[in-house]
Amino acid sequence: MKKVADNRRARFDYEILDTVEAGIVLTGQEVKSCRLGQVSLTGSYMSFVSGVPVLKAMKISKYAYASGLDGYDPGHDRKLLLSKHQIEKIQTASSEKGMTVVPLEVHADKFVKVLIGIGRGRKRLDKRQRIKEREVGRRIRQGGVE
């Protein structure tokens, strides 16, 4: 599958404990835009509206060659396609204190899929520690140990 969009900030802000792949309900022109890579996951999140999993604030740009889309909202809510078992798993995880559910990646091939991560928010100290580890690893790979 071709990765179309990546939410790198989510992997930095949250410690991802588990992932689930979900289908997403899109219109035809949204699928074409996704395949072209015109998707943004920044600021998007997942919630439940009357028991139905919904992806909010994911922006899919208007397809350039589509006509008759005057009232198109690129950030409207999109329903996710999950099994009952996956829905229960996500609901129980998100109801725990400190746990959150965020979209991590969008893949587009024959179908458009969203990789959803269940994670715990990182503290500022944890983020600094992760940056420090990344810098040390980079120096070691370059051969210059200080």
Beta strands, then each sheet from edge to edge (+ up, - down):
strand 1: 2-6
strand 2: 14-24
strand 3: 39-40
strand 4: 45-49
strand 5: 52-56
strand 6: 59-60
strand 7: 78-81
strand 8: 99-108
strand 9: 112-121
sheet 1: 1+ 8- 9+ 2- 7+ 5- 4+
sheet 2: 3+ 6-
end
